[in-house]
């Protein structure tokens, strides 16, 4: 019973953390859509440590995190100056 209670709490916590990562990624994507390179770069720089932290906590797989970072970086660099 206790293990079931702990699993519920852990699942709620992990869901919140996963949602936070997605929000940071969406901030970068919205900045890219607006075409503002400086804003996109700032949002990208804020998202990187959050994504990395979720890998160390086991929320994201390391390859998924690397894929997100790589694709976002390519999109930010492709923006006109």
SEMILO-263824 format. One record per atom (N, C-alpha, C): residue in three letters; x, y, z. Coordinates in Angstrom, 2 decimals. Layout:
! SEMILO-263824
NODE   rest         x         y         z
NODE    ALA         X         Y         Z
...
! end
This chain:
! SEMILO-263824
NODE   rest         x         y         z
NODE    UNK      0.83     -1.20      0.00
NODE    UNK      0.00      0.00      0.00
NODE    UNK      0.86      1.25      0.00
NODE    UNK      1.89      1.21      0.83
NODE    UNK      2.78      2.37      0.89
NODE    UNK      3.47      2.56     -0.45
NODE    UNK      3.90      1.48     -1.08
NODE    UNK      4.59      1.54     -2.38
NODE    UNK      3.66      2.16     -3.43
NODE    UNK      2.37      1.83     -3.37
NODE    UNK      1.40      2.40     -4.31
NODE    UNK      1.25      3.90     -4.08
NODE    UNK      1.22      4.31     -2.80
NODE    UNK      1.13      5.74     -2.50
NODE    UNK      2.36      6.48     -3.01
NODE    UNK      3.53      5.89     -2.80
NODE    UNK      4.77      6.52     -3.26
NODE    UNK      4.80      6.63     -4.77
NODE    UNK      4.30      5.60     -5.45
NODE    UNK      4.30      5.62     -6.92
NODE    UNK      3.42      6.75     -7.44
NODE    UNK      2.30      7.00     -6.78
NODE    UNK      1.41      8.09     -7.21
NODE    UNK      2.12      9.44     -7.07
NODE    UNK      2.76      9.64     -5.93
NODE    UNK      3.48     10.90     -5.72
NODE    UNK      4.61     11.08     -6.70
NODE    UNK      5.34     10.00     -6.94
NODE    UNK      6.47     10.06     -7.87
NODE    UNK      6.00     10.36     -9.29
NODE    UNK      4.87      9.71     -9.68
NODE    UNK      4.33      9.92    -11.02
NODE    UNK      3.89     11.37    -11.20
NODE    UNK      3.25     11.94    -10.17
NODE    UNK      2.84     13.35    -10.24
NODE    UNK      4.04     14.27    -10.37
NODE    UNK      5.07     13.99     -9.63
NODE    UNK      6.28     14.81     -9.69
NODE    UNK      6.93     14.71    -11.07
NODE    UNK      7.06     13.48    -11.58
NODE    UNK      7.70     13.29    -12.88
NODE    UNK      6.89     13.93    -14.00
NODE    UNK      5.57     13.87    -13.90
NODE    UNK      4.71     14.49    -14.90
NODE    UNK      4.93     16.00    -14.93
NODE    UNK      5.04     16.60    -13.75
NODE    UNK      5.30     18.03    -13.67
NODE    UNK      6.64     18.40    -14.26
NODE    UNK      7.64     17.61    -13.98
NODE    UNK      8.97     17.87    -14.52
NODE    UNK      8.99     17.75    -16.05
NODE    UNK      8.32     16.72    -16.57
NODE    UNK      8.25     16.51    -18.02
NODE    UNK      7.52     17.67    -18.69
NODE    UNK      6.47     18.15    -18.04
NODE    UNK      5.70     19.27    -18.56
NODE    UNK      6.56     20.54    -18.60
NODE    UNK      7.38     20.73    -17.56
NODE    UNK      8.25     21.90    -17.51
NODE    UNK      9.25     21.89    -18.67
NODE    UNK      9.82     20.72    -18.96
NODE    UNK     10.77     20.61    -20.07
NODE    UNK     10.07     20.96    -21.39
NODE    UNK      8.87     20.44    -21.56
NODE    UNK      8.13     20.72    -22.80
NODE    UNK      7.84     22.21    -22.93
NODE    UNK      7.55     22.88    -21.82
NODE    UNK      7.29     24.32    -21.84
NODE    UNK      8.53     25.08    -22.29
NODE    UNK      9.70     24.71    -21.78
NODE    UNK     10.93     25.37    -22.18
NODE    UNK     11.19     25.16    -23.67
NODE    UNK     10.93     23.96    -24.16
NODE    UNK     11.13     23.68    -25.59
NODE    UNK     10.16     24.51    -26.43
NODE    UNK      8.91     24.63    -25.97
NODE    UNK      7.93     25.42    -26.70
NODE    UNK      8.31     26.90    -26.72
NODE    UNK      8.93     27.39    -25.65
NODE    UNK      9.39     28.79    -25.63
NODE    UNK     10.42     29.02    -26.72
NODE    UNK     11.34     28.08    -26.88
NODE    UNK     12.36     28.20    -27.92
NODE    UNK     11.70     28.17    -29.29
NODE    UNK     10.78     27.24    -29.50
NODE    UNK     10.12     27.11    -30.79
NODE    UNK      9.30     28.35    -31.13
NODE    UNK      8.63     28.94    -30.14
NODE    UNK      7.85     30.15    -30.41
NODE    UNK      8.76     31.33    -30.75
NODE    UNK      9.93     31.39    -30.10
NODE    UNK     10.89     32.44    -30.42
NODE    UNK     11.43     32.26    -31.83
NODE    UNK     11.64     31.02    -32.24
NODE    UNK     12.11     30.73    -33.59
NODE    UNK     11.03     31.13    -34.60
NODE    UNK      9.77     30.82    -34.29
NODE    UNK      8.66     31.17    -35.19
NODE    UNK      8.55     32.68    -35.38
NODE    UNK      8.82     33.44    -34.30
NODE    UNK      8.73     34.90    -34.40
NODE    UNK      9.89     35.48    -35.21
NODE    UNK     10.96     34.71    -35.38
NODE    UNK     12.08     35.14    -36.19
NODE    UNK     13.11     36.00    -35.46
NODE    UNK     12.97     36.12    -34.15
NODE    UNK     13.90     36.93    -33.36
NODE    UNK     15.06     36.05    -32.90
NODE    UNK     16.22     36.21    -33.52
NODE    UNK     17.35     35.33    -33.22
NODE    UNK     17.86     35.51    -31.79
NODE    UNK     17.94     36.77    -31.33
NODE    UNK     18.46     37.01    -29.98
NODE    UNK     17.54     36.38    -28.93
NODE    UNK     16.24     36.55    -29.11
NODE    UNK     15.28     35.98    -28.18
NODE    UNK     15.33     34.45    -28.22
NODE    UNK     15.44     33.90    -29.42
NODE    UNK     15.51     32.45    -29.58
NODE    UNK     16.78     31.89    -28.93
NODE    UNK     17.89     32.60    -29.09
NODE    UNK     19.15     32.14    -28.49
NODE    UNK     19.07     32.17    -26.97
NODE    UNK     18.45     33.22    -26.43
NODE    UNK     18.28     33.32    -24.98
NODE    UNK     17.42     32.17    -24.45
NODE    UNK     16.30     31.92    -25.14
NODE    UNK     15.41     30.85    -24.72
NODE    UNK     16.11     29.49    -24.82
NODE    UNK     16.91     29.31    -25.87
NODE    UNK     17.65     28.07    -26.05
NODE    UNK     18.65     27.87    -24.92
NODE    UNK     19.37     28.94    -24.57
NODE    UNK     20.36     28.86    -23.50
NODE    UNK     19.71     28.56    -22.15
NODE    UNK     18.46     29.00    -21.96
NODE    UNK     17.75     28.70    -20.72
NODE    UNK     17.25     27.26    -20.71
NODE    UNK     16.93     26.73    -21.86
NODE    UNK     16.35     25.38    -21.95
NODE    UNK     17.40     24.29    -21.77
NODE    UNK     18.63     24.52    -22.20
NODE    UNK     19.67     23.49    -22.18
NODE    UNK     19.89     22.91    -20.78
NODE    UNK     20.13     23.74    -19.76
NODE    UNK     20.37     23.14    -18.44
NODE    UNK     19.16     22.39    -17.89
NODE    UNK     17.95     22.86    -18.24
NODE    UNK     16.74     22.17    -17.76
NODE    UNK     16.65     20.79    -18.40
NODE    UNK     16.92     20.71    -19.70
NODE    UNK     16.88     19.43    -20.40
NODE    UNK     17.93     18.48    -19.82
NODE    UNK     19.14     19.00    -19.60
NODE    UNK     20.21     18.16    -19.05
NODE    UNK     19.87     17.66    -17.64
NODE    UNK     19.24     18.53    -16.85
NODE    UNK     18.89     18.14    -15.48
NODE    UNK     17.87     17.00    -15.48
NODE    UNK     16.95     17.04    -16.44
NODE    UNK     15.94     15.98    -16.51
NODE    UNK     16.55     14.65    -16.92
NODE    UNK     17.66     14.69    -17.65
NODE    UNK     18.36     13.45    -18.00
NODE    UNK     18.97     12.84    -16.74
NODE    UNK     19.61     13.67    -15.92
NODE    UNK     20.25     13.15    -14.72
NODE    UNK     19.21     12.63    -13.73
NODE    UNK     18.00     13.18    -13.75
NODE    UNK     16.94     12.73    -12.85
NODE    UNK     16.18     11.53    -13.41
NODE    UNK     16.46     11.17    -14.66
NODE    UNK     15.82     10.01    -15.24
NODE    UNK     14.46     10.29    -15.86
NODE    UNK     14.12     11.56    -16.05
NODE    UNK     12.83     11.92    -16.64
NODE    UNK     12.88     11.74    -18.16
NODE    UNK     14.01     12.11    -18.75
NODE    UNK     14.21     11.97    -20.20
NODE    UNK     15.37     11.03    -20.46
NODE    UNK     15.31     10.32    -21.58
NODE    UNK     16.43      9.50    -22.01
NODE    UNK     17.50     10.43    -22.60
NODE    UNK     18.76     10.08    -22.43
NODE    UNK     19.84     10.96    -22.86
NODE    UNK     19.83     11.19    -24.37
NODE    UNK     19.45     10.19    -25.15
NODE    UNK     19.42     10.37    -26.60
NODE    UNK     18.27     11.28    -27.02
NODE    UNK     17.15     11.19    -26.33
NODE    UNK     16.03     12.08    -26.64
NODE    UNK     16.41     13.52    -26.33
NODE    UNK     17.09     13.73    -25.20
NODE    UNK     17.52     15.07    -24.83
NODE    UNK     18.52     15.61    -25.86
NODE    UNK     19.46     14.78    -26.27
NODE    UNK     20.45     15.19    -27.26
NODE    UNK     19.78     15.54    -28.58
NODE    UNK     18.77     14.76    -28.95
NODE    UNK     18.05     15.02    -30.20
NODE    UNK     17.33     16.37    -30.14
NODE    UNK     16.66     16.64    -29.02
NODE    UNK     15.98     17.92    -28.86
NODE    UNK     16.97     19.08    -28.94
NODE    UNK     18.07     18.96    -28.20
NODE    UNK     19.06     20.04    -28.18
NODE    UNK     19.64     20.28    -29.56
NODE    UNK     19.95     19.20    -30.27
NODE    UNK     20.54     19.32    -31.60
NODE    UNK     19.58     19.99    -32.57
NODE    UNK     18.34     19.55    -32.59
NODE    UNK     17.37     20.11    -33.54
NODE    UNK     17.06     21.56    -33.23
NODE    UNK     16.95     21.90    -31.94
NODE    UNK     16.70     23.29    -31.58
NODE    UNK     17.88     24.17    -31.96
NODE    UNK     19.08     23.67    -31.72
NODE    UNK     20.28     24.44    -32.04
NODE    UNK     20.38     24.70    -33.54
NODE    UNK     20.07     23.70    -34.34
NODE    UNK     20.10     23.87    -35.80
NODE    UNK     19.10     24.95    -36.23
NODE    UNK     17.91     24.93    -35.64
NODE    UNK     16.89     25.91    -36.00
NODE    UNK     17.27     27.31    -35.56
NODE    UNK     17.89     27.45    -34.38
NODE    UNK     18.29     28.77    -33.91
NODE    UNK     19.39     29.33    -34.79
NODE    UNK     20.36     28.50    -35.15
NODE    UNK     21.48     28.95    -35.97
NODE    UNK     21.02     29.30    -37.38
NODE    UNK     19.93     28.70    -37.87
NODE    UNK     19.44     28.95    -39.22
NODE    UNK     18.72     30.30    -39.34
NODE    UNK     18.37     30.91    -38.20
NODE    UNK     17.67     32.20    -38.25
NODE    UNK     18.59     33.27    -38.81
NODE    UNK     18.00     34.18    -39.58
NODE    UNK     18.77     35.30    -40.12
NODE    UNK     19.16     36.23    -38.98
NODE    UNK     20.30     36.87    -39.13
NODE    UNK     20.79     37.75    -38.06
NODE    UNK     20.07     39.05    -37.99
! end
